[in-house]
Amino acid sequence: MKHKDDLKLTWLSIKQILWTKKSDSFTEFLTANGNVITESSRIAEEFNNYFINIPQELVDKIPHTQTTLTSFLSTPNMNSLALHVYPTSMEEILPLSRSLKVTHGAGTDDLDPYLISPVLDLIVKSLAAIINCSFSNGIIPDKLKIAKVIPIYKQTLKDAVNKL
């Protein structure tokens, strides 16, 4: 075998042999409400409508009640987070960050992990201070509460729009 000393290339070769069928990345048709749609803009519109309507349909299924949400909550304590979380350190952050896969996929902050990784040793002390300050004050910056949600097409769900 030509990849004798490279395990990653060996597995890549095995996968290419076992799974020779290429998956479709483009949806050629979609069945929605009994109609077969082939025009790409209409397919995109149907997927968009499907994902837009899911939250409202879930909300509509929740039974109405006279009890308010706040009746289930205790009085907030701004320092409660600091009571349950130990301060972090450079020694904790560095090994954790080194164990993550470095990709070119930037988050909502548009910082490329591939560019940050080499300078992490220089910024880890400040990063630990920021994290500890956030925990001790019980304040998580709004920018850290944002996530990118990207729906990934599963081949078996082509007709899922039909079920709405």
Secondary structure as GFF3:
##gff-version 3
##sequence-region A 1 164
A	DSSP	alpha_helix	7	18	.	.	.	ID=ss1
A	DSSP	beta_strand	30	32	.	.	.	ID=ss2
A	DSSP	beta_strand	35	37	.	.	.	ID=ss3
A	DSSP	alpha_helix	40	61	.	.	.	ID=ss4
A	DSSP	three_ten_helix	69	72	.	.	.	ID=ss5
A	DSSP	alpha_helix	80	84	.	.	.	ID=ss6
A	DSSP	alpha_helix	90	99	.	.	.	ID=ss7
A	DSSP	alpha_helix	113	116	.	.	.	ID=ss8
A	DSSP	three_ten_helix	117	119	.	.	.	ID=ss9
A	DSSP	alpha_helix	120	137	.	.	.	ID=ss10
A	DSSP	three_ten_helix	142	145	.	.	.	ID=ss11
A	DSSP	three_ten_helix	155	157	.	.	.	ID=ss12
A	DSSP	three_ten_helix	160	163	.	.	.	ID=ss13
###
